[in-house]
Amino acid sequence: MMTALGNGRPDRLPCQVHGWMHYYLRTYLGGMDEWQAYAKFGMDVAIYVSPRYTYRDADLTKWEQTHIDLGVDSNGNRCWAETIRTPKGDLHHKGAWNEITGWTTEYLIKDLADFELWNEFFPVPTGIDFAPIQEVKDRLGDKGIIRSHPFSPGQGSPWQSFCTLFGTEQAIMLGLDEPATLHHILDGIVRKTLRVTEMWEGIPSDIVEVGGGAGCSTVISPDFYREFGLPYDQRQNGLLHAVGLKVVNHFCGGLMPMLELVIESGADGLETMTPPGMGGDCDFREASRRVGEKLFFIGGFDQQAGFERGTPEKARELVFQCFEATKDHAGYICCPSDHFFHGDPACLQAFADAAKECVY
């Protein structure tokens, strides 16, 4: 896996999953944990763990969170609401979850005034502890890699994080109508990330995941990303490199018009290489030809066709297709193009076994 992250060719094709979903572990694997699941199928191991942070009490008292359980709705979803009290006003958001996943039903930031409250009072860590990562590293040895996430209020990168706080459509419209306001907001978000990343020196992780689906070409145009995504990703990725980490840009969706922009962002690799069957546009062979010498790839496997609705034979076929498409140019870790929640474990076994047969 480390050879692939260096854009080299290992002895054989490594494989992982994009995080084990608790629902899948409970429903299909008898409640085993991620370590047991990786061992069961004989996959290479990718463990997701980030630093533990500490905060000043004075900062936490200015961000007082009151969480309310709203009970179960008519569809069986557990609903919640939260009020955050700051010295200058309150913020509110709501969400829901079920046995599979959770989602937002009311965004935290609704206008510029809300953002200014968030920007002034959202607590930023003042201390960092790598112990959770080191514990995984000691257990993992050379069996796989450790992946971390940057400190960000949503996911991965400033643009993606703002979309999780404000709503994607609303964020796009803000950029079109009030570009200066959006730049002000994104600058506020990235500054917090950079303050924390400066403390990451010596982090024992192998790779950090940035970006998110809100940056892909099925959501925004390359021109929109160049204005509102690229400058902030460059700042973030540059500092992540400075503390010694590889950076993988996570674009789950359309990415073919974004390939060269990912290189410009300073990322070392690209995921999730989502195929058309999963709603993306990845032409794996063309992507490898165009940018494979400069970016490693993770993903590309159609988890719906191969796992959720697949057969072991189909899973094997898809692994070999991914290998043949990338073997001449890109360092590559075969992986489902995103999370999966269903599927015969026999398909996962076929996936792992087929990867071992793909020899460079």
Secondary structure in CASP SS format (residue, H / E / C, confidence):
PFRMAT SS
TARGET T0000
AUTHOR 0000-0000-0000
METHOD secondary structure of the structure
MODEL  1
M C 1.00
M H 1.00
T H 1.00
A H 1.00
L H 1.00
G C 1.00
N C 1.00
G C 1.00
R C 1.00
P C 1.00
D C 1.00
R E 1.00
L C 1.00
P C 1.00
C E 1.00
Q C 1.00
V C 1.00
H C 1.00
G C 1.00
W C 1.00
M C 1.00
H H 1.00
Y H 1.00
Y H 1.00
L H 1.00
R H 1.00
T H 1.00
Y H 1.00
L C 1.00
G C 1.00
G C 1.00
M C 1.00
D C 1.00
E H 1.00
W H 1.00
Q H 1.00
A H 1.00
Y H 1.00
A H 1.00
K H 1.00
F H 1.00
G C 1.00
M C 1.00
D C 1.00
V E 1.00
A E 1.00
I E 1.00
Y E 1.00
V C 1.00
S C 1.00
P C 1.00
R E 1.00
Y E 1.00
T E 1.00
Y C 1.00
R C 1.00
D H 1.00
A H 1.00
D H 1.00
L H 1.00
T C 1.00
K C 1.00
W C 1.00
E E 1.00
Q E 1.00
T E 1.00
H E 1.00
I E 1.00
D E 1.00
L E 1.00
G E 1.00
V E 1.00
D C 1.00
S C 1.00
N C 1.00
G C 1.00
N C 1.00
R E 1.00
C E 1.00
W E 1.00
A E 1.00
E E 1.00
T E 1.00
I E 1.00
R E 1.00
T E 1.00
P C 1.00
K C 1.00
G E 1.00
D E 1.00
L E 1.00
H E 1.00
H E 1.00
K E 1.00
G E 1.00
A E 1.00
W E 1.00
N C 1.00
E C 1.00
I C 1.00
T C 1.00
G E 1.00
W E 1.00
T E 1.00
T E 1.00
E E 1.00
Y C 1.00
L C 1.00
I C 1.00
K C 1.00
D C 1.00
L H 1.00
A H 1.00
D H 1.00
F H 1.00
E H 1.00
L H 1.00
W H 1.00
N H 1.00
E H 1.00
F H 1.00
F C 1.00
P C 1.00
V C 1.00
P C 1.00
T C 1.00
G E 1.00
I E 1.00
D E 1.00
F C 1.00
A H 1.00
P H 1.00
I H 1.00
Q H 1.00
E H 1.00
V H 1.00
K H 1.00
D H 1.00
R H 1.00
L H 1.00
G C 1.00
D C 1.00
K C 1.00
G E 1.00
I E 1.00
I E 1.00
R E 1.00
S E 1.00
H C 1.00
P C 1.00
F C 1.00
S C 1.00
P C 1.00
G C 1.00
Q C 1.00
G C 1.00
S C 1.00
P H 1.00
W H 1.00
Q H 1.00
S H 1.00
F H 1.00
C H 1.00
T H 1.00
L H 1.00
F H 1.00
G C 1.00
T H 1.00
E H 1.00
Q H 1.00
A H 1.00
I H 1.00
M H 1.00
L H 1.00
G H 1.00
L H 1.00
D H 1.00
E C 1.00
P H 1.00
A H 1.00
T H 1.00
L H 1.00
H H 1.00
H H 1.00
I H 1.00
L H 1.00
D H 1.00
G H 1.00
I H 1.00
V H 1.00
R H 1.00
K H 1.00
T H 1.00
L H 1.00
R H 1.00
V H 1.00
T H 1.00
E H 1.00
M H 1.00
W H 1.00
E C 1.00
G C 1.00
I C 1.00
P C 1.00
S C 1.00
D C 1.00
I E 1.00
V E 1.00
E E 1.00
V E 1.00
G E 1.00
G C 1.00
G H 1.00
A H 1.00
G H 1.00
C C 1.00
S C 1.00
T C 1.00
V C 1.00
I C 1.00
S C 1.00
P H 1.00
D H 1.00
F H 1.00
Y H 1.00
R H 1.00
E H 1.00
F H 1.00
G C 1.00
L H 1.00
P H 1.00
Y H 1.00
D H 1.00
Q H 1.00
R H 1.00
Q H 1.00
N H 1.00
G H 1.00
L H 1.00
L H 1.00
H H 1.00
A H 1.00
V C 1.00
G C 1.00
L C 1.00
K E 1.00
V E 1.00
V E 1.00
N E 1.00
H E 1.00
F C 1.00
C C 1.00
G C 1.00
G C 1.00
L C 1.00
M H 1.00
P H 1.00
M H 1.00
L H 1.00
E H 1.00
L H 1.00
V H 1.00
I H 1.00
E H 1.00
S C 1.00
G C 1.00
A C 1.00
D C 1.00
G E 1.00
L E 1.00
E E 1.00
T C 1.00
M C 1.00
T C 1.00
P C 1.00
P H 1.00
G H 1.00
M H 1.00
G C 1.00
G C 1.00
D C 1.00
C C 1.00
D C 1.00
F H 1.00
R H 1.00
E H 1.00
A H 1.00
S H 1.00
R H 1.00
R H 1.00
V H 1.00
G C 1.00
E C 1.00
K C 1.00
L C 1.00
F E 1.00
F E 1.00
I E 1.00
G E 1.00
G E 1.00
F E 1.00
D C 1.00
Q H 1.00
Q H 1.00
A H 1.00
G H 1.00
F H 1.00
E H 1.00
R C 1.00
G C 1.00
T C 1.00
P H 1.00
E H 1.00
K H 1.00
A H 1.00
R H 1.00
E H 1.00
L H 1.00
V H 1.00
F H 1.00
Q H 1.00
C H 1.00
F H 1.00
E H 1.00
A H 1.00
T H 1.00
K C 1.00
D C 1.00
H C 1.00
A C 1.00
G C 1.00
Y E 1.00
I E 1.00
C E 1.00
C E 1.00
P E 1.00
S C 1.00
D C 1.00
H C 1.00
F C 1.00
F C 1.00
H C 1.00
G C 1.00
D C 1.00
P H 1.00
A H 1.00
C H 1.00
L H 1.00
Q H 1.00
A H 1.00
F H 1.00
A H 1.00
D H 1.00
A H 1.00
A H 1.00
K H 1.00
E H 1.00
C C 1.00
V E 1.00
Y C 1.00
END
